[in-house]
Amino acid sequence: MEQLHITEDMLAGMERFHRANLINSLSGAKQAMLVGTCNSQGQTNLALFSSIVHLGADPALLGFIQRPVGVSGDSFRNLTDTGCYTLNHVHGGILVNAHYTSARFPPEVSEFDACHLTPYFLEGFRAPFVKESRISMGMELVEVIPVTHNDTKLVIGRVKHIRLDRECMGDDGNLDVNMTDSIVVSGLETYHRLEQVARMGYAKVERLPDFSS
């Protein structure tokens, strides 16, 4: 295949969405997640994110990048007001619904209603889960770290609740995201299904394969 060499100056000259698609694709495919929140008046909100990252297992922490907060920052405003939110895997059956939560609905319109998804509440937890999701987490806000270089924020939360299809969790705790049909996204709007290609044991020096053969 022909190799391209794209410099920073060339990036700066690209059309805005062409550049955004390219840069978003560089980090590979990421899990598509719906972030569910609720404001202090009970208005629900749902937004699609693909920047969720694992930060640690003990305590169980996940983070995501919040773009500069402007007119469309309802999710961030809600979760900082209430201190909680949910993360919900997108699967093939709700992909179209999930994609259109990214449209700029008026603040008084809930994306749950507009995109025909069902809010589900656990007793004592204020943020709505997506009932149709097969893997969901209820998160408690821990910390917001400003990224001053581009005015984004790293939002860090602690896992307080997990809802998932029992069959998708193996005896060792690993989740079979093929079974749940979890969808990943590359770029801004390109979606993919996952395919497991290998299951390898824990990497140890004494188990190093003979790569020369």
Protein Blocks (a to p, Z undefined) as FASTA:
>chain_A
ZZddddfklmmmpcfklmmmmmmmmnopadddddddddfkopacddddfkbccfbjbdcd
dddddddddfklmmmmmmmmnopacdddddfklmmmmmmmmpccdfklcfklmnopacdd
dehiabdcdfkbmbdcddddfbdcddfknopacdddddfbdcddfklpcfkopacfklno
pacdehjlpccddddfbdcddddfkloccfkZZ
